[in-house]
Amino acid sequence: MIVGNESFCHFRSIQAAIDSLEQQASNEVQTLFILSGVYEENVLIYRSHLRMIGLGCVEITGKRYAKERDEHGEPIETFATPTLFLGGSDLVLENIVVANTAGQGQDIGQALAVYAHCDLTVFRNCSFKAHQDTLFTGPLPPAPRERAEFGGIPLKEHHAHYRQLYENCYIEGTVDFIFGGATAYFDSCELRSLRHYENQPGYITAASTPEGQEHGYVFHRCFLTAAPGVSDVYLGRPWREYAKTAYVSCTLGDHIHPQGWANWNDPSNEASVCYQEYSLTYAEALRSQRVRWAGCIGAEPEALRKEQVFAGTDFWKR
């Protein structure tokens, strides 16, 4: 199936193509080719066994934001804002840019580019662009802390595991721009910190790893960069108390805060999180300033290699 503006294309919009595919047998692998162009739409995908391949420069853009008002005059909140929602499993996305162009500010709040409520999913050569909360890797925590429910896009399926692989991707944002509870492996990605509108500190990750889950976020051979003038960016802080995040053989820019990690203003998190760094380039001078409750250890461990993190599956070979 082909999406684009040419006469031979089956659909002009990505959502129209997805709606058609979701009427077909869900146990068969389907491939959707997207021709170059900018697609201004919010895309919801519930089906599994799907390949989405961008040809040329393909960008999906939306501009929903948490402070936006619904028909009752209430804020739609964070999880109603994604430009792209994925709810199935056995998914592959290649060569696609996903952007939330709502911007940032007190009247904007969070604005997701991608809501990845999915399992056995591979993202290759993709870019995710937004500011606060760019990429959410499901699952949600058991309950919110600030209100009665998370709300947002209805979840039709819950997975036993949420395993996601990001290869050669670009992800940008300001605060908690990679967050959630998945076992997610980022291989050779660029993580670019943008300037916060009030020049407040930045946070790359905010993991909410479920208690007892072996792995949370693993960043392998990634490049941590920043826009001009950006500083005081933390590697992560815990959205929930059992957050797990490891940086392995990554290259750090000098925008990273010497302390490395923050406890989200709750010292009790320091005893339950698992934050680790292995073989980082340009980080040695900061070792003595790292917070004592995060692990700063030497060589790359076997247990954090891709094949071990995803033991029992080979979905990254697809």
CORCORZI-V828773 format. One record per residue. N is the residue number from 1. PHI is phi in whole degrees, 0 to 359 (999 if undefined). Layout:
n,phi
N,PHI
N,PHI
This chain:
n,phi
1,999
2,234
3,246
4,164
5,260
6,284
7,296
8,274
9,286
10,283
11,217
12,269
13,242
14,293
15,297
16,298
17,295
18,297
19,301
20,292
21,296
22,286
23,271
24,266
25,304
26,279
27,268
28,257
29,287
30,242
31,241
32,243
33,265
34,242
35,285
36,303
37,152
38,256
39,249
40,271
41,196
42,262
43,251
44,247
45,234
46,257
47,287
48,256
49,57
50,226
51,243
52,243
53,241
54,274
55,249
56,80
57,262
58,246
59,230
60,255
61,234
62,223
63,213
64,280
65,214
66,298
67,276
68,300
69,264
70,273
71,293
72,261
73,82
74,259
75,299
76,284
77,72
78,304
79,276
80,257
81,258
82,295
83,290
84,228
85,245
86,236
87,240
88,257
89,216
90,58
91,237
92,226
93,238
94,226
95,57
96,231
97,260
98,238
99,230
100,250
101,262
102,295
103,89
104,214
105,142
106,298
107,273
108,253
109,74
110,285
111,207
112,281
113,273
114,229
115,245
116,260
117,269
118,217
119,236
120,48
121,237
122,241
123,248
124,237
125,52
126,252
127,232
128,237
129,233
130,189
131,238
132,271
133,65
134,294
135,236
136,256
137,253
138,303
139,268
140,292
141,298
142,303
143,204
144,284
145,257
146,262
147,207
148,290
149,210
150,289
151,69
152,91
153,295
154,298
155,261
156,270
157,216
158,243
159,261
160,292
161,223
162,231
163,245
164,222
165,238
166,243
167,244
168,54
169,254
170,240
171,226
172,233
173,170
174,245
175,237
176,50
177,280
178,228
179,213
180,133
181,251
182,290
183,275
184,235
185,246
186,251
187,249
188,57
189,251
190,257
191,248
192,251
193,272
194,261
195,283
196,290
197,297
198,249
199,56
200,281
201,302
202,257
203,222
204,286
205,237
206,215
207,288
208,232
209,310
210,297
211,302
212,90
213,287
214,293
215,229
216,248
217,261
218,233
219,252
220,242
221,54
222,266
223,242
224,262
225,239
226,209
227,291
228,306
229,84
230,275
231,212
232,56
233,258
234,266
235,296
236,180
237,213
238,273
239,291
240,225
241,289
242,254
243,305
244,233
245,213
246,228
247,249
248,235
249,54
250,265
251,248
252,255
253,277
254,281
255,281
256,288
257,297
258,304
259,288
260,85
261,228
262,237
263,260
264,59
265,58
266,220
267,301
268,294
269,295
270,296
271,273
272,245
273,285
274,230
275,244
276,222
277,225
278,224
279,53
280,274
281,269
282,67
283,246
284,300
285,293
286,261
287,306
288,291
289,258
290,297
291,299
292,289
293,273
294,255
295,276
296,244
297,242
298,283
299,290
300,298
301,278
302,302
303,295
304,258
305,282
306,306
307,295
308,277
309,299
310,254
311,306
312,94
313,228
314,224
315,297
316,290
317,276
318,283
